[in-house]
Amino acid sequence: MTMTTSAISGFDPYDYATQEDPYPTYAWLRDHAPAYHNEELDFWALSRHADVYAAVRDDVTFSSAMGVSLDPTAWGPNAHRIMSFLAMDAPHQTRLRKLVSRGFTPRRVAELEPSIRRITRQHLDALLERHADTGEFDFVDEFAGLLPMDVICEMLDVPQADRADLRRKADLVVHRKDGVYDVPPEGVTAALELVTYYADLVTERRKKPGDDLTSALIAADVDGDRLTDEEIIAFLFLMVVAGNETTTKLLAHAMYWGAQHPDELAKPFGDPDRITDWIEETLRFDTSSQLIARHVTRDYEIHGRTIPAGSKLVVLLGAANRDSRVFSDPDVFRLDRSDAERRELLSFGGGRHFCLGANLARLESRVALEEIVRSVESFEVDYAASQRVHSVNVRGFAHLPVSVRVREGAR
């Protein structure tokens, strides 16, 4: 049941009810507490678009060096060992991002399209054949959860036999149990196992380089500066957790909200050139990365309140993307939005920390939805059986049962 804003008096991102539908709470925050302080958990939150926009671009006042998550285990001066340059400020962040970008160039990403399309068709053809009698399957389990991981693993040259286990561990890292305000023990274990796996992968590639991203990161050189093994491992961990999870959630959200708005869904199904519009509106309407944490380095005055130096702050990307001060009819899923509104999207952050994988996420999603539109005439979602992921930072589905009608002659 969606809570009315009149019944809301606070914000707890760990609360399962809030995770099921945070948007009424975001509306209350924007209107009544734009500089909100949760005294029990001792964090501040910014929810209005203008404030979030300013915060993600001011890495002097709002430092990333303590991490990007509220979880106590993930917060501290060593956060960069897991979250790579997401948990750094300039000049360290600038140096590392420049080096990593040598193995993650726009050209390298664009060249992945044939590989992404091949992987997409393999998964889609197999599941449609497997469920030819009923057309029913779990979109996350059998498609959206597999494709991004396979793309990343292809980039890293990870063996096929290891991929399912890597995805399972990535899911454990982001999942949060109800009432637990930190990374659960199984999440900590999964994180350590992922780090160990990528440490072994880096060691192997140093001995025997190949034509893969891991080898490219090892070879990356900017005026004699090279990445250390620890820096490469942290970036690979970031890719498998953040890169995999956000794209999986984006694809499932596109299907979920598309099915709820058939008139809007008819636009990309009638004209595949509108698939980009479908993706961009999904990113705005229900973004995968809902919030990021920052460490406040100086007293900050905003909306008549003072956020003290040393505070933990969350910037609510999901709330900013529904702000009526920027977006017309923000709670309406509508593909026909202006370019001016789309330029205001904060789904991938902003400033020097703008998501390095944004182009890859958009490419994967476009190819995946193009192949779905090519193969499927229509689909329905089993809303009652759908299950949300429970996570502080990431929003999406753990399970999304669908039924599809395959286009005649598509197979």
C-alpha positions in Angstrom: 0.0 0.0 0.0 1.4 3.4 -0.9 1.6 5.7 2.0 0.1 9.2 1.7 2.5 12.1 2.4 0.3 13.3 5.3 1.2 10.1 7.2 5.0 10.5 6.7 7.2 12.1 9.4 10.7 10.8 8.6 13.0 8.9 6.3 14.7 5.6 7.0 16.3 4.1 3.8 16.7 0.7 5.5 13.0 0.4 6.1 11.5 -2.3 3.8 8.2 -0.3 3.4 10.2 2.7 2.2 12.2 0.5 -0.2 9.0 -0.9 -1.7 7.9 2.7 -2.6 10.1 5.6 -1.5 8.5 8.2 -3.7 5.8 9.4 -1.3 8.5 9.9 1.3 10.7 11.7 -1.2 7.8 14.1 -1.9 7.3 14.7 1.8 11.1 15.4 2.1 11.2 17.9 -0.8 8.2 19.8 0.5 8.6 19.6 4.3 12.2 18.7 5.1 14.6 19.5 2.2 17.5 19.4 4.6 16.4 16.4 6.7 18.3 15.0 9.7 17.7 11.4 10.9 18.8 11.7 14.5 18.7 8.0 15.2 21.0 7.0 12.3 22.7 10.3 12.4 22.7 11.3 8.7 21.4 14.2 6.7 19.5 14.0 3.4 19.0 16.3 0.4 16.1 15.6 -1.8 15.4 18.7 -4.1 16.9 18.6 -7.5 18.8 21.9 -7.2 20.4 20.8 -3.9 21.3 17.3 -5.2 22.7 18.8 -8.4 24.9 21.2 -6.4 26.1 18.5 -4.0 27.3 16.0 -6.6 29.4 18.7 -8.2 30.9 20.1 -5.0 33.4 17.5 -3.9 35.2 19.9 -1.7 32.3 20.4 0.7 30.8 16.9 0.1 33.7 14.5 0.1 33.6 10.9 -1.2 36.7 9.8 0.6 34.8 8.0 3.4 32.7 6.0 0.9 29.3 6.2 -0.9 27.2 4.0 1.4 25.4 4.6 4.7 26.5 1.1 5.9 28.9 1.5 8.8 31.1 -1.4 7.5 31.5 0.4 4.1 32.2 3.8 5.6 35.7 5.0 6.5 39.0 6.1 5.1 39.6 2.7 3.5 36.4 2.6 1.4 38.4 3.1 -1.8 39.8 -0.4 -1.4 36.4 -1.7 -2.3 34.7 1.1 -4.2 37.7 2.3 -6.2 37.6 6.0 -7.3 34.0 6.3 -6.2 35.4 6.6 -2.7 38.1 9.2 -3.5 38.5 12.9 -4.0 40.8 14.8 -6.3 43.7 14.5 -7.0 43.6 10.8 -6.3 40.2 10.3 -7.9 41.3 12.3 -11.0 44.5 10.2 -11.4 42.8 6.8 -11.0 39.8 7.7 -13.2 42.2 8.9 -15.9 44.1 5.6 -15.8 41.0 3.4 -15.7 39.5 5.4 -18.6 42.4 4.2 -20.8 40.8 0.7 -20.7 37.2 2.0 -20.8 37.2 4.5 -23.7 33.9 5.4 -25.6 35.4 3.6 -28.6 36.0 0.5 -26.6 32.5 0.6 -25.3 31.0 1.2 -28.8 32.9 -1.7 -30.2 31.1 -4.0 -27.7 27.7 -3.7 -29.5 28.1 -6.8 -31.7 29.2 -8.8 -28.7 26.3 -7.5 -26.6 23.8 -8.2 -29.3 25.2 -11.8 -29.7 24.9 -12.4 -26.0 21.4 -10.9 -25.9 20.2 -13.1 -28.7 21.7 -16.2 -27.1 19.8 -15.6 -23.9 16.6 -14.4 -25.5 16.4 -17.2 -28.1 17.2 -19.8 -25.4 14.5 -18.7 -23.0 11.8 -18.2 -25.6 12.5 -21.7 -26.9 12.6 -23.1 -23.3 9.2 -21.5 -22.5 7.6 -21.9 -26.0 4.5 -23.6 -24.5 3.6 -21.0 -22.0 5.7 -17.9 -22.8 6.1 -17.5 -19.0 9.5 -16.9 -17.3 11.2 -14.8 -14.7 12.7 -11.8 -16.6 15.4 -11.2 -14.0 16.4 -14.8 -13.4 16.5 -15.7 -17.0 17.5 -12.5 -18.8 18.1 -9.2 -17.1 20.2 -10.7 -14.4 22.3 -12.6 -16.9 23.0 -10.2 -19.7 25.0 -7.4 -17.8 27.1 -10.0 -15.9 27.9 -11.8 -19.1 28.9 -8.6 -20.8 31.2 -7.6 -18.0 32.6 -11.1 -17.8 33.2 -11.1 -21.6 35.1 -7.8 -21.1 37.2 -9.3 -18.4 37.5 -12.7 -20.1 35.9 -14.5 -17.0 35.2 -18.2 -17.7 31.5 -19.0 -18.4 31.6 -21.5 -15.5 32.3 -18.8 -12.9 29.7 -16.3 -14.0 26.6 -17.5 -12.1 28.6 -17.6 -8.8 29.9 -14.1 -9.4 26.4 -12.8 -9.9 25.2 -14.6 -6.7 27.9 -12.9 -4.7 27.2 -9.5 -6.2 23.6 -9.9 -5.2 24.6 -10.7 -1.6 26.8 -7.6 -1.4 23.8 -5.3 -2.1 21.0 -7.2 -0.3 19.9 -5.9 3.1 17.9 -7.8 5.7 14.9 -6.1 7.3 16.0 -4.3 10.4 19.7 -4.8 9.8 21.6 -1.5 9.4 24.9 -2.7 7.9 26.3 -5.2 5.5 25.2 -8.7 6.7 27.8 -11.3 7.3 27.0 -13.2 4.1 27.5 -9.9 2.2 30.9 -9.4 3.8 32.0 -12.9 3.0 30.8 -12.5 -0.6 32.8 -9.2 -0.9 35.9 -10.9 0.3 35.5 -13.8 -2.1 35.0 -11.4 -5.0 38.1 -9.5 -4.1 40.1 -12.8 -3.9 38.7 -13.9 -7.2 39.8 -10.7 -9.0 43.2 -10.7 -7.3 43.8 -14.2 -8.8 42.5 -12.9 -12.2 44.9 -9.9 -12.1 47.8 -12.2 -11.2 47.0 -14.5 -14.1 46.7 -11.6 -16.6 50.0 -10.1 -15.5 51.6 -13.5 -16.4 49.7 -14.0 -19.6 48.1 -10.7 -21.0 45.2 -11.0 -23.4 42.8 -8.7 -25.4 40.5 -8.0 -22.4 39.8 -5.2 -20.0 41.8 -6.6 -17.2 44.9 -6.7 -19.4 44.1 -3.2 -20.7 44.0 -1.9 -17.1 47.3 -3.6 -16.3 48.9 -2.0 -19.4 47.3 1.5 -18.9 50.0 4.2 -18.7 49.7 7.9 -18.3 53.1 9.6 -18.4 54.7 6.6 -16.7 52.0 6.3 -14.0 50.5 2.8 -13.8 47.6 1.1 -11.8 48.6 -1.0 -8.9 47.1 -4.5 -8.4 45.0 -3.2 -5.5 43.6 -0.4 -7.7 42.7 -2.8 -10.5 41.0 -5.2 -8.1 38.9 -2.5 -6.6 37.8 -1.3 -10.0 36.9 -4.8 -11.1 34.9 -5.2 -7.9 33.1 -2.0 -8.6 32.2 -3.2 -12.1 30.8 -6.5 -11.0 28.7 -5.0 -8.2 27.7 -1.5 -9.5 27.8 -2.2 -13.2 26.0 -5.4 -13.1 23.3 -4.5 -10.6 22.3 -1.1 -12.0 21.8 -2.4 -15.6 19.8 -5.4 -14.3 17.5 -3.1 -12.4 17.1 -0.7 -15.3 16.0 -3.4 -17.7 13.5 -4.9 -15.2 12.1 -1.4 -14.4 11.7 -0.7 -18.2 9.5 -3.8 -18.5 7.6 -3.2 -15.2 6.7 0.4 -15.9 6.2 -0.2 -19.6 3.6 -2.9 -18.8 1.8 -0.5 -16.4 1.6 2.2 -19.1 0.5 0.4 -22.3 -0.1 3.6 -24.2 3.5 4.6 -23.6 4.9 1.1 -24.3 3.1 1.1 -27.6 5.5 3.9 -28.8 8.7 1.9 -28.8 6.9 -1.2 -29.9 5.5 0.7 -32.8 8.8 2.6 -33.6 12.0 1.0 -32.3 13.7 4.4 -32.6 11.7 5.3 -29.5 13.5 2.7 -27.3 16.0 5.4 -26.2 13.0 7.4 -24.9 11.8 4.3 -23.0 15.2 4.0 -21.4 15.6 7.6 -20.5 12.2 7.9 -18.9 12.8 4.7 -17.0 16.0 6.2 -15.7 14.2 9.2 -14.5 11.0 7.6 -13.2 12.6 4.8 -11.1 16.4 5.0 -11.2 18.5 2.0 -10.2 20.9 4.0 -7.9 18.6 5.8 -5.5 21.2 7.5 -3.2 24.8 8.1 -2.6 26.5 9.1 0.6 29.0 12.0 1.2 31.1 13.2 4.1 30.5 16.9 4.9 33.9 18.7 5.3 32.6 22.1 6.6 29.5 23.5 8.2 27.0 23.9 5.4 24.0 26.3 5.6 20.9 25.2 3.6 17.2 25.8 4.0 17.7 27.5 7.3 19.6 24.6 8.8 23.3 24.0 9.4 24.7 20.6 8.4 27.8 20.4 10.7 31.2 19.5 9.4 31.9 15.8 9.9 28.3 14.8 9.1 27.2 11.9 6.9 25.0 13.1 4.1 22.9 11.2 1.5 22.0 12.9 -1.8 18.8 11.3 -3.1 19.1 10.9 -6.8 15.7 9.2 -7.0 14.0 12.1 -5.3 15.7 14.7 -7.5 14.4 12.9 -10.6 10.8 13.3 -9.4 11.1 17.0 -8.4 8.2 19.1 -9.9 10.5 22.2 -9.8 12.3 20.6 -12.8 10.1 17.9 -14.3 6.5 18.5 -15.5 4.1 15.9 -14.1 7.0 14.1 -12.4 5.0 11.2 -11.1 3.7 10.4 -14.6 5.6 7.9 -16.7 5.8 9.7 -20.1 8.2 9.1 -23.0 7.5 12.4 -24.7 9.7 14.5 -22.5 11.8 17.4 -23.8 15.5 17.3 -24.3 15.7 20.1 -21.7 14.2 17.8 -19.1 16.3 14.9 -20.0 19.5 16.9 -19.6 18.4 17.3 -15.9 18.5 13.6 -15.2 20.7 12.7 -12.2 20.4 9.0 -12.5 24.2 8.6 -13.1 25.2 11.3 -10.7 27.2 14.3 -11.9 30.5 16.2 -11.8 33.8 14.4 -11.6 31.9 11.4 -10.2 29.5 11.0 -13.2 29.2 7.3 -13.7 32.0 6.0 -16.0 29.7 3.1 -17.0 26.7 5.2 -18.1 27.4 4.7 -21.8 27.7 1.0 -21.3 24.5 0.8 -19.3 22.6 2.7 -22.0 24.1 0.6 -24.8 23.3 -2.7 -23.1 19.7 -1.6 -22.3 19.2 -0.3 -25.9 20.4 -3.5 -27.5 18.4 -5.7 -25.0 15.1 -3.8 -25.6 15.7 -3.7 -29.3 15.9 -7.5 -29.4 12.9 -7.9 -27.1 10.8 -5.6 -29.4 12.1 -7.5 -32.4 11.1 -10.9 -30.9 8.1 -10.2 -28.8 4.7 -8.9 -29.9 3.5 -8.1 -26.4 4.1 -9.0 -22.7 2.4 -8.9 -19.3 3.9 -8.7 -15.9 2.7 -10.7 -12.9 2.7 -7.9 -10.4 1.5 -10.0 -7.5 4.5 -12.4 -7.8 7.1 -9.7 -8.5 9.6 -9.2 -5.7 11.7 -6.1 -5.0 15.3 -6.1 -4.1 15.9 -4.9 -0.6 18.9 -2.6 -0.7 19.8 0.9 0.7 21.4 2.2 -2.5 20.0 0.1 -5.3 16.4 -0.2 -6.3 15.0 -2.9 -8.6 13.5 -6.4 -8.8 14.9 -9.7 -7.5 12.1 -11.5 -9.5 9.9 -10.2 -12.2 7.6 -13.0 -13.7 6.4 -12.1 -17.2 4.4 -13.8 -20.0 5.2 -12.9 -23.6 3.6 -13.4 -27.0 6.3 -14.1 -29.6 6.1 -12.3 -32.9 5.1 -14.6 -35.7 8.2 -15.5 -37.7 10.5 -14.1 -35.1 11.9 -17.6 -34.4 
